[in-house]
Amino acid sequence: MMHKAGFVNIIGNPNVGKSTLMNAFVGEKLSIITSKAQTTRHRILGIVNGDDFQVILSDTPGIIKPAYELQASMMDFVKSAFDDADVLLYMVEIGEQELKDEAFFKKITTSKIPVLLLLNKIDKSDQQQLEEQVQLWSEKVPNAEIYPISALEGFNVKEVFGRIIELLPESPAFYPKDQLTDRPERFFVNETIREKILMHYKKEIPYAVEIDTEEFFEEENIIRMRSVIMVERETQKGIIIGHKGAALKRVGVEARKDLELFFGKQVHLELYVKVNKNWRSDQKQLKRFGYNQK
């Protein structure tokens, strides 16, 4: 039987639904999803295996113009997505006109690899608007195949996945067939906690936060975890903890429930908050947290 395998990289502006699509393909919640921009900070691989294929999906941060070191590092993950892709998924949403970076856009329109342009959130449009958008994007990216989709509702997702498999090169699998992602378990603990912070805190707080899971002990019936929430200032520490620790407790309870579903066993999660001044602009700190992989 002919076996196909390859890398499929998803790029687009922030909030376009890349993580929702990735999770729909993989069937697991690998990428965190919130309504806030810049939710995805790393490049996350999700692996989908069949008897005769292995699709390695890559969800990258949304394309932005960097304002500080952390954001510059996030854009390096996006640039790397062009290097190893066998198929490129360029996601836009109804009403969107252009990519936030002209150089990235030029790379897409001159790409030698297959490009699938996914017009997302069509559940929020009518037929006339959809037709106008398809026309607009077919002129802007003439080298792309265009698929109207709704990642959230699952519309056309299977069709896109089938087309991806058709476009993949013949190749043996790159990863073991039972592997779901390239990320370690602690990464998903960190991302689950960060998702809850994105959901419950406003303004600058979620963007000033990084999570470090210092302990992860798996026993037969329970996983014991100890995670530290890093913030940049003392005032942010107080906001994260909240009155009598109520805000931090809510984050812990919600994260624990999600982690128990993800790992399929009981979880004991301890949360602490520490001040790590200006970590977003500190090259050494960024490297420690998995950014700046140059």
Backbone as CSV, one residue per row, in Angstrom:
resi,resn,N_x,N_y,N_z,CA_x,CA_y,CA_z,C_x,C_y,C_z
1,MET,0.847,-1.198,0.000,0.000,0.000,0.000,0.884,1.250,0.000
2,MET,0.575,2.212,-0.851,1.331,3.459,-0.918,1.106,4.273,0.355
3,HIS,2.175,4.760,0.962,2.052,5.547,2.192,2.463,6.988,1.921
4,LYS,1.642,7.932,2.421,1.923,9.359,2.238,2.185,9.999,3.595
5,ALA,3.094,10.950,3.602,3.377,11.678,4.847,3.970,13.035,4.506
6,GLY,3.656,14.030,5.329,4.214,15.351,5.076,3.756,16.385,6.075
7,PHE,4.358,17.583,5.944,4.091,18.686,6.862,3.100,19.666,6.232
8,VAL,2.069,19.994,7.001,1.024,20.911,6.550,1.000,22.080,7.526
9,ASN,1.367,23.265,7.043,1.525,24.404,7.943,0.393,25.407,7.770
10,ILE,-0.175,25.827,8.912,-1.341,26.721,8.923,-0.873,28.119,9.311
11,ILE,-1.105,29.107,8.436,-0.724,30.482,8.756,-1.893,31.427,8.489
12,GLY,-1.825,32.622,9.093,-2.878,33.623,8.909,-2.762,34.700,9.971
13,ASN,-3.642,35.696,9.908,-3.671,36.752,10.909,-4.168,36.196,12.246
14,PRO,-3.992,36.949,13.358,-4.551,36.497,14.635,-6.077,36.370,14.564
15,ASN,-6.627,35.500,15.410,-8.085,35.343,15.577,-8.805,34.823,14.345
16,VAL,-8.086,34.172,13.441,-8.730,33.716,12.213,-9.279,32.282,12.362
17,GLY,-8.919,31.611,13.462,-9.465,30.269,13.714,-8.503,29.140,13.421
18,LYS,-7.185,29.435,13.365,-6.201,28.388,13.046,-6.220,27.260,14.076
19,SER,-6.253,27.635,15.345,-6.219,26.621,16.410,-7.476,25.757,16.391
20,THR,-8.630,26.377,16.109,-9.884,25.612,16.023,-9.799,24.574,14.918
21,LEU,-9.231,24.970,13.773,-9.089,24.044,12.644,-8.120,22.918,12.992
22,MET,-6.992,23.269,13.580,-5.988,22.265,13.975,-6.626,21.211,14.891
23,ASN,-7.358,21.677,15.906,-7.979,20.745,16.842,-9.053,19.903,16.168
24,ALA,-9.760,20.485,15.192,-10.779,19.727,14.442,-10.124,18.609,13.635
25,PHE,-8.982,18.891,13.019,-8.254,17.864,12.250,-7.741,16.750,13.162
26,VAL,-7.135,17.152,14.294,-6.466,16.182,15.164,-7.467,15.412,16.023
27,GLY,-8.594,16.068,16.349,-9.587,15.409,17.202,-9.235,15.515,18.668
28,GLU,-8.262,16.366,19.001,-7.860,16.607,20.388,-7.605,18.098,20.550
29,LYS,-7.720,18.585,21.781,-7.462,20.004,22.024,-5.972,20.211,22.282
30,LEU,-5.215,20.427,21.218,-3.768,20.652,21.337,-3.444,22.133,21.424
31,SER,-4.141,22.950,20.609,-3.897,24.396,20.600,-4.971,25.083,21.423
32,ILE,-4.571,26.048,22.258,-5.579,26.742,23.067,-6.342,27.738,22.207
33,ILE,-7.605,27.893,22.545,-8.496,28.732,21.743,-9.173,29.747,22.652
34,THR,-8.940,31.040,22.406,-9.702,32.084,23.084,-9.986,33.163,22.046
35,SER,-10.814,34.123,22.436,-11.156,35.207,21.496,-10.085,36.293,21.481
36,LYS,-9.057,36.176,22.318,-8.017,37.204,22.363,-6.952,36.946,21.295
37,ALA,-6.398,38.029,20.753,-5.316,37.900,19.771,-4.064,37.344,20.439
38,GLN,-3.181,36.780,19.611,-1.882,36.244,20.072,-2.035,35.120,21.092
39,THR,-3.096,34.324,20.973,-3.266,33.203,21.895,-2.164,32.172,21.684
40,THR,-1.877,31.857,20.408,-0.810,30.891,20.104,0.534,31.616,20.106
41,ARG,1.473,31.117,20.918,2.796,31.744,21.002,3.874,30.881,20.377
42,HIS,3.657,29.580,20.360,4.659,28.648,19.845,4.159,28.017,18.545
43,ARG,5.045,27.298,17.892,4.633,26.463,16.766,4.343,25.069,17.325
44,ILE,3.124,24.614,17.186,2.686,23.354,17.794,2.379,22.353,16.687
45,LEU,2.942,21.170,16.775,2.646,20.120,15.800,1.544,19.201,16.320
46,GLY,0.583,18.911,15.449,-0.436,17.908,15.723,-0.348,16.833,14.653
47,ILE,-0.341,15.577,15.059,-0.089,14.479,14.125,-1.357,13.648,13.950
48,VAL,-1.785,13.482,12.695,-2.964,12.669,12.394,-2.509,11.455,11.585
49,ASN,-2.778,10.270,12.107,-2.321,9.030,11.473,-3.472,8.222,10.898
50,GLY,-3.247,7.664,9.718,-4.143,6.670,9.133,-3.300,5.482,8.707
51,ASP,-3.937,4.428,8.207,-3.172,3.243,7.778,-2.154,3.596,6.694
52,ASP,-2.533,4.509,5.795,-1.662,4.811,4.659,-1.242,6.281,4.593
53,PHE,-1.355,7.003,5.726,-0.904,8.400,5.721,-0.503,8.862,7.117
54,GLN,0.314,9.916,7.147,0.599,10.663,8.379,0.652,12.148,8.022
55,VAL,-0.308,12.899,8.549,-0.367,14.345,8.320,0.195,15.037,9.559
56,ILE,1.248,15.837,9.372,1.857,16.569,10.492,1.459,18.030,10.350
57,LEU,0.496,18.440,11.173,-0.061,19.792,11.104,0.705,20.723,12.019
58,SER,0.918,21.938,11.559,1.660,22.911,12.350,0.818,24.172,12.500
59,ASP,0.457,24.484,13.756,-0.271,25.718,14.061,0.740,26.760,14.519
60,THR,0.788,27.886,13.824,1.768,28.934,14.147,1.058,30.147,14.744
61,PRO,1.818,31.035,15.434,1.203,32.277,15.929,0.610,33.100,14.785
62,GLY,-0.415,33.893,15.105,-0.990,34.796,14.107,0.027,35.843,13.688
63,ILE,-0.036,36.259,12.433,0.967,37.187,11.893,0.693,38.612,12.390
64,ILE,1.712,39.176,13.035,1.611,40.532,13.600,2.900,41.291,13.293
65,LYS,2.881,42.602,13.529,4.133,43.380,13.469,4.678,43.427,14.892
66,PRO,5.861,42.830,15.135,6.348,42.683,16.510,6.608,44.015,17.204
67,ALA,6.224,44.097,18.501,6.444,45.308,19.299,7.508,45.078,20.369
68,TYR,7.804,43.810,20.694,8.864,43.513,21.675,9.432,42.134,21.365
69,GLU,10.476,41.741,22.119,11.253,40.529,21.802,10.396,39.269,21.698
70,LEU,9.454,39.099,22.628,8.611,37.895,22.601,7.882,37.793,21.258
71,GLN,7.297,38.913,20.798,6.554,38.898,19.532,7.480,38.636,18.351
72,ALA,8.703,39.166,18.400,9.672,38.906,17.322,9.988,37.418,17.256
73,SER,10.119,36.798,18.425,10.385,35.363,18.482,9.197,34.564,17.945
74,MET,7.975,35.028,18.254,6.766,34.365,17.738,6.759,34.393,16.207
75,MET,7.192,35.510,15.615,7.212,35.607,14.155,8.293,34.715,13.534
76,ASP,9.338,34.416,14.299,10.345,33.462,13.804,9.724,32.080,13.612
77,PHE,8.782,31.713,14.508,8.079,30.428,14.346,7.281,30.413,13.035
78,VAL,6.695,31.571,12.693,5.910,31.645,11.452,6.824,31.504,10.239
79,LYS,7.967,32.211,10.277,8.912,32.131,9.152,9.358,30.698,8.923
80,SER,9.590,29.963,10.005,10.055,28.577,9.879,8.988,27.678,9.256
81,ALA,7.730,28.111,9.320,6.646,27.303,8.753,6.740,27.205,7.237
82,PHE,7.431,28.163,6.610,7.600,28.111,5.153,8.696,27.121,4.748
83,ASP,9.604,26.831,5.685,10.801,26.072,5.327,10.550,24.600,5.042
84,ASP,9.636,23.989,5.802,9.488,22.538,5.681,8.100,22.088,5.207
85,ALA,7.266,23.034,4.757,5.884,22.672,4.404,5.811,21.897,3.090
86,ASP,4.978,20.860,3.073,4.617,20.171,1.825,3.310,20.730,1.271
87,VAL,2.464,21.234,2.188,1.212,21.911,1.817,1.064,23.100,2.759
88,LEU,0.647,24.247,2.205,0.451,25.440,3.023,-1.042,25.744,3.112
89,LEU,-1.557,25.881,4.337,-2.939,26.313,4.534,-2.914,27.777,4.942
90,TYR,-3.457,28.636,4.097,-3.529,30.066,4.394,-4.962,30.374,4.780
91,MET,-5.177,30.695,6.058,-6.536,30.933,6.559,-6.859,32.422,6.591
92,VAL,-8.006,32.760,6.043,-8.540,34.121,6.160,-9.977,33.983,6.643
93,GLU,-10.562,35.084,7.097,-11.971,35.009,7.476,-12.787,35.966,6.626
94,ILE,-14.075,35.711,6.593,-14.993,36.552,5.830,-14.787,38.026,6.219
95,GLY,-14.612,38.870,5.224,-14.453,40.310,5.469,-13.014,40.762,5.570
96,GLU,-12.084,39.795,5.665,-10.665,40.157,5.765,-10.148,40.552,4.383
97,GLN,-9.226,41.503,4.343,-8.752,42.010,3.053,-7.296,41.663,2.751
98,GLU,-6.468,41.570,3.793,-5.041,41.367,3.511,-4.317,40.790,4.725
99,LEU,-3.110,40.285,4.470,-2.263,39.782,5.539,-1.523,40.959,6.168
100,LYS,-1.213,40.846,7.476,-0.597,41.986,8.176,0.870,42.192,7.824
101,ASP,1.440,41.321,7.013,2.858,41.450,6.643,2.994,41.180,5.146
102,GLU,3.418,42.195,4.393,3.490,42.072,2.924,4.491,41.010,2.476
103,ALA,5.601,40.900,3.201,6.630,39.910,2.823,6.079,38.488,2.930
104,PHE,5.309,38.221,3.999,4.681,36.901,4.149,3.690,36.657,3.010
105,PHE,2.927,37.702,2.681,1.909,37.558,1.636,2.563,37.220,0.297
106,LYS,3.683,37.884,0.008,4.401,37.612,-1.246,4.900,36.177,-1.279
107,LYS,5.368,35.676,-0.109,5.825,34.284,-0.029,4.708,33.312,-0.378
108,ILE,3.502,33.649,0.046,2.352,32.778,-0.229,2.014,32.803,-1.721
109,THR,1.949,34.004,-2.308,1.528,34.125,-3.712,2.575,33.609,-4.698
110,THR,3.824,33.482,-4.233,4.873,32.956,-5.123,5.324,31.549,-4.707
111,SER,4.550,30.943,-3.827,4.934,29.624,-3.294,4.945,28.550,-4.383
112,LYS,5.958,27.715,-4.318,6.055,26.593,-5.274,5.321,25.357,-4.746
113,ILE,4.982,25.374,-3.451,4.238,24.240,-2.895,2.737,24.526,-2.985
114,PRO,1.887,23.480,-2.928,0.436,23.709,-3.016,-0.071,24.599,-1.878
115,VAL,-0.937,25.556,-2.222,-1.547,26.448,-1.233,-3.064,26.235,-1.250
116,LEU,-3.620,25.942,-0.080,-5.077,25.894,0.070,-5.478,27.128,0.864
117,LEU,-6.280,28.003,0.248,-6.760,29.194,0.943,-8.113,28.856,1.569
118,LEU,-8.173,28.891,2.894,-9.379,28.511,3.619,-10.105,29.769,4.090
119,LEU,-11.288,29.977,3.547,-12.098,31.146,3.876,-12.997,30.765,5.048
120,ASN,-12.567,31.129,6.252,-13.218,30.640,7.473,-14.362,31.544,7.946
121,LYS,-15.170,30.984,8.831,-16.293,31.676,9.488,-17.394,32.023,8.487
122,ILE,-17.608,31.113,7.509,-18.651,31.411,6.513,-20.054,31.282,7.118
123,ASP,-20.139,30.690,8.326,-21.433,30.632,9.021,-21.896,32.036,9.416
124,LYS,-20.973,33.023,9.344,-21.331,34.407,9.695,-21.583,35.261,8.454
125,SER,-21.751,34.631,7.284,-21.935,35.417,6.048,-23.157,34.930,5.277
126,ASP,-23.550,35.705,4.250,-24.614,35.248,3.351,-23.983,34.862,2.007
127,GLN,-24.805,34.323,1.108,-24.300,33.790,-0.160,-23.609,34.851,-1.015
128,GLN,-24.198,36.032,-1.065,-23.616,37.096,-1.894,-22.229,37.503,-1.383
129,GLN,-22.119,37.685,-0.067,-20.828,38.072,0.512,-19.785,36.980,0.282
130,LEU,-20.225,35.723,0.422,-19.312,34.601,0.215,-18.767,34.591,-1.217
131,GLU,-19.664,34.777,-2.196,-19.247,34.792,-3.605,-18.270,35.938,-3.880
132,GLU,-18.546,37.102,-3.288,-17.654,38.254,-3.467,-16.273,37.971,-2.879
133,GLN,-16.253,37.328,-1.714,-14.986,37.009,-1.051,-14.176,35.975,-1.838
134,VAL,-14.855,34.968,-2.350,-14.171,33.948,-3.162,-13.533,34.606,-4.384
135,GLN,-14.273,35.512,-5.019,-13.765,36.242,-6.185,-12.535,37.082,-5.814
136,LEU,-12.647,37.819,-4.704,-11.560,38.684,-4.235,-10.276,37.874,-4.010
137,TRP,-10.384,36.762,-3.287,-9.196,35.995,-2.932,-8.638,35.203,-4.105
138,SER,-9.498,34.804,-5.042,-8.983,34.093,-6.222,-8.145,35.036,-7.089
139,GLU,-8.439,36.345,-7.032,-7.617,37.330,-7.742,-6.324,37.641,-6.971
140,LYS,-6.432,37.720,-5.643,-5.256,38.066,-4.825,-4.249,36.928,-4.745
141,VAL,-4.748,35.694,-4.658,-3.850,34.523,-4.523,-4.213,33.513,-5.626
142,PRO,-3.833,33.826,-6.885,-4.251,32.980,-8.009,-3.675,31.560,-7.972
143,ASN,-2.606,31.361,-7.184,-1.986,30.028,-7.102,-2.660,29.123,-6.078
144,ALA,-3.709,29.624,-5.405,-4.338,28.846,-4.330,-5.639,28.184,-4.770
145,GLU,-5.922,27.020,-4.176,-7.261,26.422,-4.255,-8.060,26.988,-3.084
146,ILE,-9.287,27.454,-3.358,-10.064,28.135,-2.308,-11.159,27.215,-1.777
147,TYR,-11.220,27.114,-0.446,-12.251,26.318,0.219,-12.972,27.174,1.256
148,PRO,-14.276,27.449,1.074,-15.035,28.090,2.155,-15.248,27.061,3.268
149,ILE,-14.944,27.440,4.518,-15.096,26.501,5.625,-15.677,27.189,6.859
150,SER,-16.140,26.382,7.805,-16.392,26.846,9.166,-15.691,25.856,10.089
151,ALA,-14.526,26.261,10.615,-13.745,25.370,11.483,-14.541,25.024,12.734
152,LEU,-15.300,25.997,13.240,-16.078,25.798,14.463,-17.236,24.826,14.246
153,GLU,-17.930,24.969,13.118,-19.094,24.113,12.826,-18.698,22.821,12.105
154,GLY,-17.443,22.743,11.657,-16.985,21.527,10.967,-17.336,21.489,9.489
155,PHE,-17.850,22.606,8.936,-18.255,22.618,7.530,-17.043,22.579,6.600
156,ASN,-17.014,21.605,5.715,-15.966,21.431,4.690,-14.603,21.004,5.261
157,VAL,-14.536,20.740,6.569,-13.250,20.375,7.187,-12.760,19.021,6.659
158,LYS,-13.686,18.044,6.553,-13.297,16.714,6.044,-12.837,16.793,4.592
159,GLU,-13.500,17.632,3.811,-13.139,17.785,2.395,-11.723,18.357,2.263
160,VAL,-11.417,19.359,3.095,-10.069,19.954,3.068,-9.032,18.911,3.475
161,PHE,-9.352,18.129,4.507,-8.406,17.117,4.982,-8.153,16.059,3.900
162,GLY,-9.217,15.688,3.195,-9.069,14.726,2.095,-8.167,15.269,0.996
163,ARG,-8.308,16.554,0.697,-7.461,17.185,-0.327,-6.001,17.243,0.131
164,ILE,-5.783,17.509,1.414,-4.420,17.525,1.970,-3.748,16.178,1.730
165,ILE,-4.453,15.086,2.033,-3.876,13.738,1.863,-3.523,13.499,0.397
166,GLU,-4.398,13.946,-0.510,-4.111,13.799,-1.951,-2.810,14.512,-2.345
167,LEU,-2.555,15.672,-1.722,-1.399,16.495,-2.104,-0.087,16.064,-1.443
168,LEU,-0.159,15.245,-0.421,1.064,14.846,0.293,1.953,13.964,-0.568
169,PRO,3.278,14.087,-0.397,4.184,13.204,-1.142,4.199,11.791,-0.561
170,GLU,4.620,10.847,-1.380,4.834,9.483,-0.879,6.014,9.506,0.076
171,SER,5.826,8.936,1.274,6.897,8.963,2.274,6.529,8.048,3.426
172,PRO,7.543,7.444,4.066,7.245,6.744,5.321,6.881,7.760,6.403
173,ALA,6.300,7.285,7.496,5.913,8.172,8.599,7.151,8.809,9.231
174,PHE,7.022,10.068,9.644,8.116,10.782,10.310,8.125,10.523,11.815
175,TYR,6.949,10.225,12.386,6.810,10.025,13.826,6.157,8.671,14.086
176,PRO,6.328,8.101,15.300,5.613,6.862,15.635,4.112,7.041,15.428
177,LYS,3.445,5.990,14.987,2.035,6.105,14.592,1.082,6.354,15.769
178,ASP,1.558,6.156,16.993,0.681,6.419,18.142,0.938,7.801,18.751
179,GLN,1.800,8.594,18.106,2.152,9.913,18.653,1.186,10.973,18.149
180,LEU,0.755,11.847,19.079,-0.249,12.857,18.761,0.361,14.231,18.494
181,THR,1.531,14.485,19.116,2.156,15.798,19.001,3.654,15.679,19.291
182,ASP,4.398,16.747,18.965,5.835,16.751,19.263,6.126,17.400,20.609
183,ARG,5.093,17.866,21.301,5.299,18.612,22.537,5.239,17.702,23.766
184,PRO,6.048,17.989,24.809,5.991,17.183,26.035,4.741,17.509,26.858
185,GLU,4.459,16.638,27.828,3.239,16.796,28.623,3.185,18.136,29.358
186,ARG,4.340,18.568,29.878,4.355,19.832,30.644,3.917,21.021,29.788
187,PHE,4.196,20.962,28.495,3.785,22.044,27.599,2.263,22.219,27.631
188,PHE,1.525,21.096,27.636,0.059,21.181,27.622,-0.501,21.613,28.978
189,VAL,0.228,21.296,30.043,-0.158,21.827,31.353,-0.025,23.352,31.317
190,ASN,1.122,23.845,30.842,1.364,25.298,30.761,0.300,25.993,29.912
191,GLU,0.005,25.412,28.747,-0.953,26.037,27.823,-2.370,26.032,28.379
192,THR,-2.741,24.977,29.101,-4.088,24.908,29.695,-4.257,25.989,30.753
193,ILE,-3.237,26.173,31.591,-3.301,27.230,32.615,-3.341,28.599,31.941
194,ARG,-2.519,28.782,30.912,-2.478,30.074,30.208,-3.819,30.386,29.541
195,GLU,-4.473,29.350,29.023,-5.790,29.559,28.408,-6.778,30.128,29.427
196,LYS,-6.773,29.590,30.647,-7.710,30.064,31.679,-7.410,31.524,32.051
197,ILE,-6.123,31.875,32.042,-5.748,33.268,32.344,-6.206,34.194,31.215
198,LEU,-6.062,33.744,29.972,-6.558,34.534,28.833,-8.068,34.744,28.923
199,MET,-8.766,33.745,29.430,-10.234,33.821,29.492,-10.720,34.761,30.606
200,HIS,-9.997,34.794,31.727,-10.550,35.445,32.920,-9.923,36.783,33.301
201,TYR,-8.815,37.151,32.660,-8.168,38.415,33.024,-8.152,39.357,31.823
202,LYS,-8.165,40.666,32.128,-8.297,41.650,31.046,-6.986,42.393,30.799
203,LYS,-7.049,43.227,29.749,-5.964,44.164,29.390,-4.636,43.437,29.210
204,GLU,-3.601,43.955,29.869,-2.235,43.485,29.628,-1.928,42.171,30.349
205,ILE,-2.685,41.850,31.383,-2.350,40.710,32.255,-2.041,39.415,31.479
206,PRO,-2.928,38.934,30.581,-2.634,37.647,29.925,-1.347,37.648,29.109
207,TYR,-0.972,38.811,28.572,0.204,38.885,27.707,1.493,39.001,28.518
208,ALA,1.366,39.351,29.808,2.535,39.473,30.679,2.812,38.169,31.425
209,VAL,2.060,37.125,31.095,2.124,35.866,31.846,2.853,34.779,31.054
210,GLU,3.677,34.023,31.758,4.251,32.775,31.215,4.141,31.722,32.314
211,ILE,3.939,30.475,31.915,3.775,29.390,32.889,4.991,28.469,32.841
212,ASP,5.426,28.039,34.015,6.535,27.088,34.113,6.103,25.943,35.037
213,THR,5.915,24.754,34.474,5.548,23.590,35.293,6.834,22.957,35.820
214,GLU,7.067,23.150,37.107,8.328,22.732,37.728,8.328,21.254,38.126
215,GLU,7.147,20.739,38.416,7.052,19.319,38.824,5.911,18.644,38.073
216,PHE,6.162,17.407,37.640,5.140,16.606,36.949,5.432,15.138,37.298
217,PHE,4.708,14.620,38.296,4.924,13.237,38.739,3.678,12.412,38.430
218,GLU,3.852,11.391,37.597,2.710,10.540,37.238,2.738,9.262,38.063
219,GLU,1.689,9.054,38.852,1.517,7.815,39.614,0.428,6.995,38.934
220,GLU,0.110,5.844,39.496,-0.840,4.942,38.824,-2.210,5.584,38.623
221,ASN,-2.718,6.265,39.660,-4.077,6.803,39.589,-4.152,8.330,39.577
222,ILE,-3.005,8.999,39.674,-3.033,10.468,39.779,-1.745,11.062,39.203
223,ILE,-1.868,12.287,38.651,-0.676,13.044,38.239,-0.581,14.255,39.162
224,ARG,0.597,14.436,39.770,0.808,15.574,40.668,1.653,16.625,39.945
225,MET,1.125,17.845,39.878,1.799,18.918,39.144,1.967,20.145,40.036
226,ARG,3.081,20.823,39.807,3.312,22.102,40.488,3.718,23.103,39.416
227,SER,2.922,24.149,39.239,3.182,25.126,38.176,3.295,26.532,38.745
228,VAL,4.210,27.308,38.159,4.418,28.691,38.576,3.924,29.619,37.469
229,ILE,3.099,30.590,37.840,2.641,31.624,36.908,3.596,32.811,37.057
230,MET,4.341,33.105,35.989,5.281,34.233,36.003,4.568,35.496,35.519
231,VAL,4.734,36.587,36.248,4.230,37.898,35.811,5.401,38.883,35.819
232,GLU,5.190,40.068,35.272,6.293,41.043,35.161,6.351,42.036,36.324
233,ARG,5.212,42.241,37.022,5.187,43.254,38.080,4.402,42.771,39.298
234,GLU,4.694,43.352,40.464,4.009,42.999,41.715,2.500,43.246,41.612
235,THR,2.113,44.351,40.948,0.679,44.653,40.821,-0.048,43.549,40.053
236,GLN,0.630,42.983,39.025,0.026,41.892,38.247,-0.130,40.635,39.100
237,LYS,0.833,40.420,39.992,0.763,39.258,40.889,-0.505,39.338,41.746
238,GLY,-0.774,40.533,42.287,-1.970,40.721,43.110,-3.253,40.476,42.337
239,ILE,-3.275,40.920,41.076,-4.479,40.729,40.243,-4.687,39.248,39.942
240,ILE,-3.604,38.533,39.619,-3.715,37.099,39.315,-4.264,36.339,40.523
241,ILE,-3.749,36.670,41.736,-4.192,35.951,42.947,-5.627,36.326,43.305
242,GLY,-5.955,37.618,43.211,-7.323,38.067,43.507,-7.614,38.133,44.999
243,HIS,-8.812,38.600,45.335,-9.222,38.773,46.732,-9.279,37.419,47.446
244,LYS,-8.471,37.278,48.486,-8.392,36.031,49.271,-8.070,34.806,48.406
245,GLY,-7.362,35.059,47.283,-6.926,33.953,46.423,-8.003,33.385,45.517
246,ALA,-9.171,34.070,45.434,-10.310,33.511,44.688,-10.034,33.392,43.190
247,ALA,-9.369,34.408,42.614,-9.124,34.399,41.159,-8.171,33.264,40.783
248,LEU,-7.110,33.103,41.565,-6.147,32.032,41.298,-6.792,30.653,41.470
249,LYS,-7.648,30.545,42.475,-8.338,29.260,42.721,-9.196,28.881,41.517
250,ARG,-9.893,29.862,40.939,-10.742,29.578,39.770,-9.902,29.061,38.605
251,VAL,-8.762,29.693,38.357,-7.856,29.232,37.296,-7.445,27.787,37.555
252,GLY,-7.069,27.492,38.809,-6.623,26.149,39.160,-7.698,25.094,38.986
253,VAL,-8.908,25.405,39.429,-10.027,24.445,39.333,-10.359,24.152,37.869
254,GLU,-10.457,25.205,37.048,-10.815,25.013,35.637,-9.708,24.288,34.872
255,ALA,-8.448,24.661,35.146,-7.327,23.999,34.469,-7.279,22.521,34.847
256,ARG,-7.489,22.220,36.139,-7.441,20.817,36.589,-8.498,19.967,35.877
257,LYS,-9.700,20.510,35.720,-10.768,19.758,35.025,-10.363,19.421,33.595
258,ASP,-9.813,20.410,32.876,-9.385,20.181,31.488,-8.229,19.184,31.422
259,LEU,-7.297,19.289,32.362,-6.139,18.391,32.354,-6.547,16.956,32.680
260,GLU,-7.546,16.792,33.523,-8.038,15.433,33.823,-8.661,14.798,32.582
261,LEU,-9.348,15.614,31.792,-9.898,15.115,30.520,-8.772,14.768,29.547
262,PHE,-7.772,15.638,29.465,-6.672,15.464,28.508,-5.846,14.223,28.841
263,PHE,-5.511,14.037,30.128,-4.648,12.926,30.516,-5.420,11.654,30.885
264,GLY,-6.726,11.797,31.070,-7.544,10.614,31.367,-7.331,10.053,32.759
265,LYS,-6.897,10.877,33.701,-6.765,10.428,35.096,-6.826,11.620,36.031
266,GLN,-6.912,11.341,37.327,-7.022,12.396,38.322,-5.760,13.262,38.338
267,VAL,-5.966,14.566,38.563,-4.853,15.516,38.573,-4.878,16.305,39.878
268,HIS,-3.698,16.438,40.501,-3.531,17.345,41.639,-2.628,18.485,41.151
269,LEU,-3.167,19.707,41.144,-2.431,20.850,40.585,-2.202,21.911,41.647
270,GLU,-0.941,22.232,41.908,-0.588,23.348,42.793,-0.148,24.527,41.934
271,LEU,-0.693,25.712,42.236,-0.347,26.917,41.472,0.293,27.969,42.365
272,TYR,1.360,28.591,41.870,2.042,29.670,42.576,2.238,30.836,41.605
273,VAL,2.403,32.029,42.139,2.635,33.209,41.297,3.952,33.869,41.710
274,LYS,4.807,34.148,40.724,6.096,34.792,40.989,6.285,35.970,40.050
275,VAL,7.013,36.981,40.500,7.359,38.117,39.644,8.690,37.819,38.958
276,ASN,8.692,37.924,37.634,9.905,37.720,36.829,10.006,38.952,35.923
277,LYS,10.674,39.986,36.400,10.608,41.314,35.783,11.022,41.320,34.314
278,ASN,10.150,41.909,33.495,10.431,42.149,32.065,10.907,40.908,31.300
279,TRP,10.348,39.751,31.636,10.784,38.518,30.967,10.522,38.557,29.462
280,ARG,9.509,39.316,29.027,9.166,39.339,27.582,10.236,40.000,26.728
281,SER,11.117,40.796,27.360,12.170,41.490,26.609,13.564,40.957,26.942
282,ASP,13.615,39.859,27.690,14.881,39.291,28.144,15.225,38.042,27.328
283,GLN,16.284,38.147,26.509,16.649,37.040,25.601,16.862,35.723,26.356
284,LYS,17.522,35.805,27.510,17.822,34.596,28.277,16.543,33.927,28.791
285,GLN,15.631,34.770,29.310,14.351,34.243,29.810,13.530,33.641,28.673
286,LEU,13.503,34.323,27.520,12.730,33.824,26.374,13.254,32.465,25.930
287,LYS,14.557,32.308,25.941,15.157,31.019,25.563,14.726,29.931,26.545
288,ARG,14.724,30.271,27.805,14.313,29.323,28.845,12.874,28.840,28.641
289,PHE,12.012,29.740,28.166,10.608,29.383,27.962,10.331,28.801,26.570
290,GLY,11.380,28.544,25.799,11.185,27.871,24.509,11.057,28.791,23.317
291,TYR,11.324,30.095,23.503,11.330,31.030,22.385,12.777,31.226,21.945
292,ASN,12.964,32.092,20.949,14.339,32.399,20.480,15.145,31.152,20.154
293,GLN,14.573,30.288,19.332,15.256,29.026,19.004,16.173,29.183,17.800
294,LYS,16.875,30.292,17.694,17.741,30.529,16.541,19.065,29.825,16.752
